[in-house]
Amino acid sequence: MAEYQKLLKAYQIARQPYEQQSSRYWSRVSEKRKARNARRAAGKQIVLDDYVLDQPPVYTGPPKPKDPSGATPERKYVPVVADF
């Protein structure tokens, strides 16, 4: 369990810059969407500058380690066609 905690801590430290960068990106997308909707409601033309043109950041760090305790969250049953 100590090894898992160490790997989890390393994962969290590596992922923190990605989370900050990702948060900034999605905030910009949201701001642009709000501005675009306001322009559309005002009858103004939508231009290329009303969009975020770059792609979202990609996480390239270490993968999240698996919990060795084997605790998995209980999944909710999703009905299939045969259930109907």
C-alpha atoms as one frame of an Amber mdcrd trajectory, in Angstrom:
protein
   0.000   0.000   0.000   2.942   2.333   0.651   4.125   1.834  -2.937   0.647
   2.703  -4.204   0.592   5.881  -2.106   3.997   6.877  -3.506   2.879   6.256
  -7.105  -0.395   8.083  -6.501   1.435  11.115  -5.104   3.780  11.170  -8.137
   0.754  10.932 -10.430  -1.016  13.803  -8.682   2.096  16.009  -8.828   2.598
  15.247 -12.536  -1.062  15.838 -13.353  -1.398  19.172 -11.520   0.133  21.348
 -14.312  -2.057  19.575 -16.869  -5.170  20.241 -14.773  -4.310  23.950 -14.539
  -3.647  24.188 -18.270  -6.799  22.255 -19.075  -8.866  24.429 -16.755  -7.609
  27.597 -18.476  -8.373  26.128 -21.897 -11.952  25.153 -21.028 -12.546  28.511
 -19.344 -11.514  30.232 -22.593 -13.887  27.966 -24.534 -16.725  28.868 -22.170
 -15.986  32.597 -22.380 -15.875  32.495 -26.174 -19.171  30.563 -26.266 -20.865
  33.148 -24.047 -19.526  35.986 -26.201 -20.645  34.172 -29.364 -24.145  33.675
 -27.982 -24.324  37.351 -27.023 -23.221  38.388 -30.532 -25.759  36.030 -32.091
 -28.546  37.420 -29.865 -27.543  40.948 -30.874 -27.765  40.000 -34.547 -24.048
  40.489 -35.141 -22.018  38.317 -37.457 -19.998  35.485 -35.901 -16.328  35.649
 -36.906 -13.388  33.279 -36.609 -12.084  35.168 -33.554 -15.236  34.068 -31.702
 -13.823  30.536 -31.437 -10.891  28.937 -29.608  -8.817  27.611 -32.488  -6.291
  25.455 -30.633  -6.876  21.918 -29.436  -7.321  21.024 -25.754  -4.175  20.014
 -23.867  -3.254  16.338 -23.712  -2.008  14.662 -20.534   1.323  12.950 -21.209
   2.450  12.042 -17.697   2.385   8.746 -15.849  -0.909   6.820 -15.743  -2.977
   6.712 -12.583  -1.938   3.677 -10.521  -4.493   0.988  -9.754  -5.719   0.763
  -6.187  -4.288  -2.466  -4.739  -7.103  -2.776  -2.198  -9.349  -3.869  -5.049
 -12.090  -1.472  -4.007 -14.111  -0.579  -7.068 -17.185   1.600  -7.011 -20.443
  -0.285  -7.456 -21.763   0.227 -10.951 -25.381   1.098 -11.588 -27.162  -1.460
 -13.752 -27.878  -0.190 -17.242 -30.771  -1.943 -18.943 -30.162  -3.586 -22.300
 -32.540  -4.296 -25.187 -33.483  -7.707 -23.787 -34.775  -5.986 -20.610 -37.366
  -4.100 -22.611
